[in-house]
């Protein structure tokens, strides 16, 4: 009887040990599987980043060289030209090429700042940032100047000033750049207000507008609607900057009528601080 009891007890302990080992190694196996899945996700993310970087470097190399080649060609032609009015025309074309390159370099700087700088939440004056963005375009001389109006119902807000400046500068610059020269009255309306738990900014213009089939692509990197008027980085950077602030951007446009961009950012109490970038 005692012998049977010992055998049963031994079997019980053996089964208990086996059960513990099964549970232990199952947990280890599950952990390894999760680690493998995380590694695969990270590898896929790295592959996507590398593809984006390759595309970025290729496009930058091409777009930085194009204006230089253009200017060099115009210089060579101008050197052989005696007609003053024709030389002035060549100089004007050189100025356009250099302006295009300057804007592209600005876009690259914005892209780098947006990617690397930490999100810094602080009190920001929307009115001040909007005035700064507008002042950058006051030197532009046109036969029909653009009328810019403001309706600032939300001024002092809590957000990241660097990224908000990137957003406003790009959107106001685009509204000026894509104004419709054929219209006798050109206007840009900038509005800010609060809605529920968000700050809302609208930049509306009566410019050339955007084709319907382009609306889903305009926030893609390097997508341009006019190869002579943009780097294809501006709106991509704007979208990324808004997303860094847990916000979003929407567009409503009609060809030859105009465009409205709407940026929505959460107020601090609804801001997800866990999403703040820690990159430096």
C-alpha positions as a Markdown table, in Angstrom:
| # | Residue | x | y | z |
|---|---|---|---|---|
| 1 | Unk | 0.0 | 0.0 | 0.0 |
| 2 | Unk | 2.8 | 2.4 | 1.0 |
| 3 | Unk | 4.7 | 1.4 | -2.2 |
| 4 | Unk | 1.7 | 2.3 | -4.4 |
| 5 | Unk | 1.3 | 5.6 | -2.5 |
| 6 | Unk | 5.0 | 6.5 | -3.2 |
| 7 | Unk | 4.6 | 5.6 | -6.9 |
| 8 | Unk | 1.5 | 7.8 | -7.2 |
| 9 | Unk | 3.2 | 10.6 | -5.4 |
| 10 | Unk | 6.3 | 10.3 | -7.6 |
| 11 | Unk | 4.1 | 10.3 | -10.8 |
| 12 | Unk | 2.2 | 13.3 | -9.5 |
| 13 | Unk | 5.5 | 15.3 | -8.9 |
| 14 | Unk | 6.8 | 14.2 | -12.3 |
| 15 | Unk | 3.6 | 15.4 | -14.0 |
| 16 | Unk | 3.8 | 18.6 | -12.0 |
| 17 | Unk | 7.4 | 19.2 | -13.1 |
| 18 | Unk | 6.5 | 18.4 | -16.7 |
| 19 | Unk | 3.5 | 20.8 | -16.6 |
| 20 | Unk | 5.7 | 23.6 | -15.1 |
| 21 | Unk | 8.3 | 23.0 | -17.9 |
| 22 | Unk | 5.6 | 23.0 | -20.6 |
| 23 | Unk | 4.2 | 26.3 | -19.2 |
| 24 | Unk | 7.7 | 27.8 | -18.9 |
| 25 | Unk | 8.8 | 26.8 | -22.4 |
| 26 | Unk | 5.4 | 27.8 | -23.9 |
| 27 | Unk | 5.9 | 31.3 | -22.4 |
| 28 | Unk | 9.4 | 31.4 | -23.7 |
| 29 | Unk | 8.3 | 30.3 | -27.1 |
| 30 | Unk | 5.5 | 32.9 | -27.1 |
| 31 | Unk | 8.0 | 35.6 | -26.1 |
| 32 | Unk | 10.4 | 34.5 | -28.9 |
| 33 | Unk | 7.5 | 34.6 | -31.4 |
| 34 | Unk | 6.5 | 38.1 | -30.3 |
| 35 | Unk | 10.2 | 39.2 | -30.4 |
| 36 | Unk | 10.4 | 37.8 | -34.0 |
| 37 | Unk | 7.3 | 39.6 | -35.0 |
| 38 | Unk | 8.6 | 42.9 | -33.5 |
| 39 | Unk | 11.9 | 42.3 | -35.3 |
| 40 | Unk | 10.1 | 41.7 | -38.6 |
| 41 | Unk | 8.0 | 44.9 | -38.2 |
| 42 | Unk | 11.2 | 46.8 | -37.4 |
| 43 | Unk | 12.9 | 45.4 | -40.4 |
| 44 | Unk | 10.0 | 46.3 | -42.6 |
| 45 | Unk | 10.0 | 49.8 | -41.2 |
| 46 | Unk | 13.7 | 50.1 | -41.9 |
| 47 | Unk | 13.2 | 48.8 | -45.4 |
| 48 | Unk | 10.5 | 51.5 | -46.0 |
| 49 | Unk | 12.7 | 54.2 | -44.5 |
| 50 | Unk | 15.6 | 53.1 | -46.7 |
| 51 | Unk | 13.3 | 53.2 | -49.8 |
| 52 | Unk | 12.1 | 56.6 | -48.8 |
| 53 | Unk | 15.7 | 57.8 | -48.2 |
| 54 | Unk | 16.8 | 56.5 | -51.6 |
| 55 | Unk | 14.0 | 58.2 | -53.3 |
| 56 | Unk | 14.7 | 61.4 | -51.3 |
| 57 | Unk | 18.4 | 61.5 | -52.1 |
| 58 | Unk | 17.8 | 60.7 | -55.8 |
| 59 | Unk | 15.2 | 63.4 | -56.2 |
| 60 | Unk | 17.3 | 65.9 | -54.3 |
| 61 | Unk | 20.3 | 65.3 | -56.4 |
| 62 | Unk | 18.3 | 65.7 | -59.6 |
| 63 | Unk | 16.3 | 68.8 | -58.4 |
| 64 | Unk | 19.4 | 70.6 | -57.0 |
| 65 | Unk | 21.4 | 70.1 | -60.3 |
| 66 | Unk | 18.6 | 71.1 | -62.6 |
| 67 | Unk | 18.5 | 74.9 | -61.7 |
| 68 | Unk | 22.4 | 75.0 | -61.8 |
| 69 | Unk | 22.5 | 73.4 | -65.3 |
| 70 | Unk | 19.8 | 75.9 | -66.4 |
| 71 | Unk | 21.7 | 78.9 | -65.1 |
| 72 | Unk | 25.0 | 77.7 | -66.6 |
| 73 | Unk | 23.3 | 77.4 | -70.0 |
| 74 | Unk | 21.7 | 80.8 | -69.7 |
| 75 | Unk | 25.1 | 82.4 | -68.7 |
| 76 | Unk | 26.7 | 80.8 | -71.8 |
| 77 | Unk | 24.0 | 82.2 | -74.1 |
| 78 | Unk | 24.0 | 85.6 | -72.4 |
| 79 | Unk | 27.8 | 85.9 | -72.9 |
| 80 | Unk | 27.2 | 85.8 | -76.7 |
| 81 | Unk | 24.3 | 88.2 | -76.7 |
| 82 | Unk | 24.6 | 91.9 | -77.5 |
| 83 | Unk | 20.9 | 92.8 | -77.2 |
| 84 | Unk | 20.3 | 94.4 | -73.8 |
| 85 | Unk | 16.7 | 93.5 | -73.6 |
| 86 | Unk | 17.4 | 89.9 | -74.4 |
| 87 | Unk | 20.1 | 89.8 | -71.8 |
| 88 | Unk | 17.6 | 91.1 | -69.2 |
| 89 | Unk | 15.3 | 88.3 | -70.2 |
| 90 | Unk | 18.0 | 85.8 | -69.6 |
| 91 | Unk | 18.8 | 87.4 | -66.2 |
| 92 | Unk | 15.1 | 87.1 | -65.3 |
| 93 | Unk | 15.1 | 83.4 | -66.2 |
| 94 | Unk | 18.3 | 82.9 | -64.1 |
| 95 | Unk | 16.5 | 84.6 | -61.2 |
| 96 | Unk | 13.6 | 82.2 | -61.5 |
| 97 | Unk | 15.9 | 79.2 | -61.5 |
| 98 | Unk | 17.8 | 80.4 | -58.5 |
| 99 | Unk | 14.5 | 81.2 | -56.7 |
| 100 | Unk | 13.3 | 77.7 | -57.4 |
| 101 | Unk | 16.5 | 76.2 | -56.0 |
| 102 | Unk | 16.3 | 78.5 | -52.9 |
| 103 | Unk | 12.8 | 77.2 | -52.2 |
| 104 | Unk | 13.9 | 73.6 | -52.6 |
| 105 | Unk | 16.7 | 74.1 | -50.1 |
| 106 | Unk | 14.3 | 75.7 | -47.7 |
| 107 | Unk | 12.0 | 72.7 | -48.0 |
| 108 | Unk | 14.9 | 70.3 | -47.3 |
| 109 | Unk | 15.8 | 72.3 | -44.2 |
| 110 | Unk | 12.1 | 72.2 | -43.0 |
| 111 | Unk | 12.1 | 68.4 | -43.7 |
| 112 | Unk | 15.2 | 67.9 | -41.6 |
| 113 | Unk | 13.9 | 70.1 | -38.7 |
| 114 | Unk | 10.5 | 68.4 | -38.7 |
| 115 | Unk | 12.2 | 64.9 | -38.6 |
| 116 | Unk | 14.8 | 65.6 | -36.0 |
| 117 | Unk | 13.7 | 68.3 | -33.6 |
| 118 | Unk | 11.8 | 67.4 | -30.4 |
| 119 | Unk | 8.2 | 68.5 | -30.1 |
| 120 | Unk | 8.3 | 71.5 | -27.8 |
| 121 | Unk | 4.8 | 72.5 | -26.4 |
| 122 | Unk | 4.6 | 76.3 | -25.6 |
| 123 | Unk | 2.4 | 79.3 | -25.9 |
| 124 | Unk | 2.3 | 80.6 | -29.5 |
| 125 | Unk | 0.7 | 83.6 | -31.1 |
| 126 | Unk | -1.0 | 82.5 | -34.3 |
| 127 | Unk | -1.5 | 86.1 | -35.4 |
| 128 | Unk | 2.3 | 86.7 | -35.1 |
| 129 | Unk | 3.3 | 83.6 | -37.0 |
| 130 | Unk | 0.8 | 84.5 | -39.7 |
| 131 | Unk | 2.1 | 88.0 | -40.0 |
| 132 | Unk | 5.7 | 86.6 | -40.3 |
| 133 | Unk | 4.6 | 84.3 | -43.1 |
| 134 | Unk | 2.8 | 87.1 | -44.9 |
| 135 | Unk | 5.8 | 89.5 | -44.6 |
| 136 | Unk | 8.0 | 87.0 | -46.6 |
| 137 | Unk | 5.9 | 87.7 | -49.7 |
| 138 | Unk | 5.5 | 91.5 | -49.4 |
| 139 | Unk | 8.4 | 92.0 | -51.9 |
| 140 | Unk | 6.6 | 90.3 | -54.7 |
| 141 | Unk | 5.5 | 92.8 | -57.3 |
| 142 | Unk | 2.6 | 91.9 | -59.5 |
| 143 | Unk | 0.2 | 93.8 | -61.8 |
| 144 | Unk | -2.7 | 92.6 | -59.7 |
| 145 | Unk | -1.5 | 92.3 | -56.1 |
| 146 | Unk | -3.0 | 89.7 | -53.8 |
| 147 | Unk | -5.3 | 90.9 | -51.1 |
| 148 | Unk | -4.7 | 89.0 | -47.9 |
| 149 | Unk | -7.3 | 89.1 | -45.1 |
| 150 | Unk | -7.2 | 87.7 | -41.6 |
| 151 | Unk | -10.0 | 86.6 | -39.2 |
| 152 | Unk | -8.2 | 85.6 | -36.0 |
| 153 | Unk | -10.7 | 84.2 | -33.5 |
| 154 | Unk | -8.0 | 82.0 | -31.9 |
| 155 | Unk | -4.7 | 83.6 | -31.3 |
| 156 | Unk | -2.7 | 82.4 | -28.3 |
| 157 | Unk | -2.6 | 78.6 | -28.5 |
| 158 | Unk | -0.5 | 75.9 | -26.9 |
| 159 | Unk | 1.5 | 73.9 | -29.5 |
| 160 | Unk | 4.9 | 73.5 | -31.1 |
| 161 | Unk | 6.0 | 76.9 | -32.7 |
| 162 | Unk | 8.6 | 75.4 | -35.0 |
| 163 | Unk | 6.1 | 72.9 | -36.7 |
| 164 | Unk | 3.3 | 75.4 | -36.7 |
| 165 | Unk | 5.6 | 77.9 | -38.4 |
| 166 | Unk | 6.5 | 75.3 | -41.0 |
| 167 | Unk | 2.8 | 74.6 | -41.6 |
| 168 | Unk | 1.7 | 78.2 | -42.0 |
| 169 | Unk | 4.7 | 79.3 | -44.1 |
| 170 | Unk | 4.2 | 76.5 | -46.6 |
| 171 | Unk | 0.4 | 76.9 | -46.9 |
| 172 | Unk | 0.6 | 80.7 | -47.3 |
| 173 | Unk | 3.5 | 80.4 | -49.7 |
| 174 | Unk | 1.5 | 78.0 | -51.8 |
| 175 | Unk | -1.5 | 80.3 | -51.8 |
| 176 | Unk | 0.6 | 83.1 | -53.1 |
| 177 | Unk | 2.6 | 80.9 | -55.6 |
| 178 | Unk | -0.5 | 79.4 | -57.1 |
| 179 | Unk | -2.6 | 82.6 | -57.4 |
| 180 | Unk | -4.5 | 82.9 | -60.7 |
| 181 | Unk | -2.9 | 85.7 | -62.8 |
| 182 | Unk | -6.0 | 85.8 | -65.1 |
| 183 | Unk | -8.2 | 87.0 | -62.2 |
| 184 | Unk | -8.6 | 90.8 | -61.7 |
| 185 | Unk | -9.1 | 90.3 | -58.0 |
| 186 | Unk | -6.8 | 87.8 | -56.2 |
| 187 | Unk | -7.4 | 87.1 | -52.5 |
| 188 | Unk | -6.2 | 84.9 | -49.7 |
| 189 | Unk | -8.3 | 84.5 | -46.5 |
| 190 | Unk | -6.7 | 83.2 | -43.3 |
| 191 | Unk | -9.0 | 82.2 | -40.5 |
| 192 | Unk | -8.5 | 80.7 | -37.1 |
| 193 | Unk | -11.0 | 79.6 | -34.5 |
| 194 | Unk | -11.7 | 77.0 | -31.9 |
| 195 | Unk | -13.9 | 74.0 | -32.5 |
| 196 | Unk | -14.8 | 71.6 | -29.6 |
| 197 | Unk | -11.4 | 70.5 | -28.2 |
| 198 | Unk | -9.3 | 71.7 | -31.2 |
| 199 | Unk | -7.7 | 74.7 | -32.8 |
| 200 | Unk | -8.7 | 75.2 | -36.5 |
| 201 | Unk | -6.7 | 77.1 | -39.2 |
| 202 | Unk | -8.0 | 77.7 | -42.7 |
| 203 | Unk | -6.1 | 79.1 | -45.6 |
| 204 | Unk | -8.5 | 79.9 | -48.5 |
| 205 | Unk | -7.6 | 81.3 | -51.9 |
| 206 | Unk | -9.2 | 81.9 | -55.3 |
| 207 | Unk | -6.1 | 80.7 | -57.2 |
| 208 | Unk | -5.7 | 78.1 | -60.0 |
| 209 | Unk | -7.1 | 75.3 | -57.9 |
| 210 | Unk | -6.2 | 71.6 | -57.9 |
| 211 | Unk | -7.5 | 68.9 | -60.3 |
| 212 | Unk | -9.8 | 66.4 | -58.6 |
| 213 | Unk | -7.6 | 63.4 | -59.5 |
| 214 | Unk | -4.6 | 65.2 | -57.9 |
| 215 | Unk | -6.3 | 65.7 | -54.5 |
| 216 | Unk | -5.4 | 62.3 | -53.1 |
| 217 | Unk | -1.8 | 62.6 | -54.1 |
| 218 | Unk | -0.8 | 66.2 | -53.2 |
| 219 | Unk | 0.5 | 65.1 | -49.7 |
| 220 | Unk | 2.8 | 62.5 | -51.2 |
| 221 | Unk | 6.5 | 63.1 | -51.2 |
| 222 | Unk | 7.7 | 64.7 | -54.4 |
| 223 | Unk | 4.3 | 64.9 | -56.0 |
| 224 | Unk | 4.0 | 68.1 | -58.0 |
| 225 | Unk | 1.1 | 69.5 | -60.1 |
| 226 | Unk | 3.5 | 71.8 | -62.0 |
| 227 | Unk | 7.1 | 70.9 | -62.4 |
| 228 | Unk | 8.2 | 74.5 | -62.7 |
| 229 | Unk | 6.6 | 75.7 | -59.4 |
| 230 | Unk | 7.4 | 73.3 | -56.6 |
| 231 | Unk | 9.7 | 70.7 | -55.1 |
| 232 | Unk | 7.0 | 68.3 | -54.1 |
| 233 | Unk | 8.1 | 68.4 | -50.5 |
| 234 | Unk | 6.1 | 71.3 | -49.1 |
| 235 | Unk | 2.7 | 69.7 | -48.5 |
| 236 | Unk | 4.3 | 66.4 | -47.5 |
| 237 | Unk | 6.2 | 68.2 | -44.8 |
| 238 | Unk | 3.1 | 70.1 | -43.7 |
| 239 | Unk | 1.2 | 66.8 | -43.3 |
| 240 | Unk | 4.0 | 65.3 | -41.3 |
| 241 | Unk | 4.3 | 68.4 | -39.1 |
| 242 | Unk | 0.5 | 68.3 | -38.4 |
| 243 | Unk | 0.7 | 64.6 | -37.5 |
| 244 | Unk | 3.6 | 65.2 | -35.2 |
| 245 | Unk | 1.3 | 67.5 | -33.3 |
| 246 | Unk | -1.5 | 64.8 | -33.3 |
| 247 | Unk | -3.4 | 66.9 | -35.8 |
| 248 | Unk | -4.4 | 66.6 | -39.4 |
| 249 | Unk | -4.8 | 68.6 | -42.6 |
| 250 | Unk | -7.6 | 68.5 | -45.2 |
| 251 | Unk | -8.0 | 70.1 | -48.6 |
| 252 | Unk | -11.0 | 71.2 | -50.6 |
| 253 | Unk | -10.3 | 72.5 | -54.1 |
| 254 | Unk | -11.9 | 73.1 | -57.5 |
| 255 | Unk | -9.9 | 73.7 | -60.6 |
| 256 | Unk | -9.9 | 77.4 | -61.7 |
| 257 | Unk | -12.0 | 78.3 | -58.6 |
| 258 | Unk | -9.6 | 78.0 | -55.6 |
| 259 | Unk | -8.4 | 76.0 | -52.7 |
| 260 | Unk | -8.9 | 75.7 | -49.0 |
| 261 | Unk | -6.5 | 73.9 | -46.6 |
| 262 | Unk | -7.8 | 73.2 | -43.1 |
| 263 | Unk | -5.4 | 72.3 | -40.3 |
| 264 | Unk | -6.8 | 70.9 | -37.1 |
| 265 | Unk | -4.7 | 70.6 | -33.9 |
| 266 | Unk | -5.8 | 69.3 | -30.5 |
| 267 | Unk | -5.8 | 71.5 | -27.4 |
| 268 | Unk | -3.3 | 70.6 | -24.7 |
| 269 | Unk | -5.7 | 68.5 | -22.6 |
| 270 | Unk | -6.4 | 66.3 | -25.6 |
| 271 | Unk | -2.8 | 66.2 | -26.8 |
| 272 | Unk | -1.3 | 62.7 | -26.7 |
| 273 | Unk | 2.1 | 63.5 | -25.1 |
| 274 | Unk | 3.2 | 59.9 | -25.5 |
| 275 | Unk | 3.5 | 60.6 | -29.3 |
| 276 | Unk | 6.0 | 63.4 | -28.8 |
| 277 | Unk | 9.2 | 62.7 | -30.7 |
| 278 | Unk | 12.3 | 62.0 | -28.6 |
| 279 | Unk | 14.7 | 62.4 | -31.6 |
| 280 | Unk | 17.3 | 65.0 | -31.4 |
